[in-house]
Structures are given as structure tokens and as C-alpha cells.
Amino acid sequence: MKTLSFLTYLLRGFAEMMRPHEADISRSVIALMRSCPGESAATRKELLVATRHIIATDFRRGFFEHVDALLDERVLTSTPLLLVFFFFSFFKSHLSSA
């Protein structure tokens, strides 16, 4: 996860150098989502935050071909229980900052 966080930092500062790897980055993020164990709620949350930062850049185009995977709750949250936890904590943090 620390590597993905560092990668999101690089995307902002060195976007043109990272552009050839746009498809690889999105494919790797989706692979991380699929392989992250369902019991690792904190890790999955960090992954979702890093994904949100990547999607906030021009690199969001790399995720267009993976929309189906991003909308699949088994890939996004792994289990229905985690889905409730994620959305509750996600909305709670965003509502408190608004």
C-alpha cells in the first residue's frame, strides 16, 4: 500500500513520465483490489483512498476499461459486511469534512 501511495504522489508531479504506464497502473490497482483479503478492512480502505487519488488525476482514463470490475461489489469491498463498513466510514469522513 505504501508503494501505491507513493505512486499517486508520482502521478501528480511526474505525470508525463508516467503516462506510458497508465494502463498498467489501472490494471495493477484492480488486481490489488481482487487479491486483497476480505478480512483486511484497513488495507482495503487505504487502497480505495489511493484509487480515489488516482482517479482525481488525468490517469482516470486508464480505469474506463475496468468500470465493470469497479462496480462489482466483490472486487470493490470483498464481502457485504465490509461494504457496509466502508460506506459508513467513507460517508462519515466526507460529511464531517464538509
Secondary structure, 3 states (H helix, E strand, C coil): CHHHHHHHHHHHHCHHHHHHHHHHHHHHHHHHHHHCCCCCHHHHHHHHHHHHHHHCCHHHHHHHHHHHHHHCHHHHCCCHHHHHHHHHHHHHHHHHHC
